[in-house]
């Protein structure tokens, strides 16, 4: 995938970034280089690579899955401006 100069300018416009034609050309080259690198990485076969959880081969420290905190729901909800059946009510912000 490569971007045209018009696409770079449109992306800058959507992002509300003022960009000159010379800057747009430099960004176009840089973005197309990044897309080429991504394409190369996607073509690498990883079938023989074993999944890992840590880059240094360390195992994850696990703890016992048990409750360690007291239930303070009533105390927290006592100061809530609005609540209903144990849920916090908040103003609608999206129409």
C-alpha positions in Angstrom: 0.0 0.0 0.0 1.3 3.4 -0.8 -0.2 6.8 -0.3 -0.6 9.5 -2.9 0.3 13.1 -2.2 -3.4 14.0 -2.3 -4.1 11.3 0.3 -1.4 12.7 2.6 -2.8 16.2 2.3 -6.3 14.9 3.0 -5.1 13.0 6.1 -3.4 16.2 7.3 -6.6 18.2 6.6 -8.7 15.7 8.6 -6.2 15.9 11.5 -6.4 19.7 11.3 -2.6 19.8 10.6 -1.3 22.7 8.5 1.2 21.2 6.1 3.0 22.7 3.1 3.5 20.9 -0.2 7.1 20.2 0.6 6.3 18.8 4.0 3.5 16.7 2.5 6.0 15.2 0.0 8.5 14.3 2.8 5.7 12.8 4.9 4.5 10.8 1.9 8.0 9.3 1.5 8.2 8.5 5.2 4.8 6.9 5.4 5.3 4.9 2.3 8.6 3.6 3.7 6.8 2.6 6.9 4.1 0.8 4.9 6.8 -1.0 2.9 8.5 -2.1 6.2 5.2 -3.4 7.5 4.7 -5.3 4.2 8.1 -6.9 4.6 7.3 -7.9 8.2 4.0 -9.4 7.2 5.7 -11.6 4.6 8.0 -13.2 7.2 7.0 -16.7 8.1 6.4 -17.1 11.8 5.1 -20.7 11.8 8.2 -22.1 13.5 8.3 -19.4 16.1 6.9 -20.4 19.5 4.8 -17.9 21.3 6.3 -16.3 24.3 5.0 -14.3 27.3 8.2 -12.3 28.0 11.1 -11.1 25.7 13.7 -12.6 28.1 12.1 -16.0 28.5 11.0 -15.3 32.1 7.8 -16.9 33.4 5.0 -14.7 34.8 4.7 -14.5 38.6 1.2 -15.6 39.5 -0.7 -15.0 42.7 -3.5 -16.9 44.2 -6.9 -15.6 43.0 -8.5 -14.5 46.2 -10.3 -11.5 47.5 -7.9 -9.2 49.4 -10.0 -6.0 49.8 -13.1 -5.5 52.0 -16.4 -4.8 50.3 -16.9 -1.0 50.8 -19.5 -0.5 48.1 -22.1 1.0 50.5 -19.5 3.5 51.8 -18.5 4.6 48.3 -22.0 4.9 47.1 -23.1 6.9 50.2 -21.3 10.0 48.7 -22.5 9.4 45.1 -24.8 12.2 43.8 -27.1 9.7 42.1 -27.4 6.0 42.2 -30.0 3.4 41.4 -30.0 -0.3 42.4 -26.3 -0.2 43.2 -25.3 1.5 40.0 -23.8 5.1 39.7 -26.0 7.3 37.5 -24.2 9.8 35.3 -25.4 12.6 33.0 -25.9 11.7 29.4 -23.1 13.1 27.3 -23.7 11.6 23.9 -26.9 12.2 22.0 
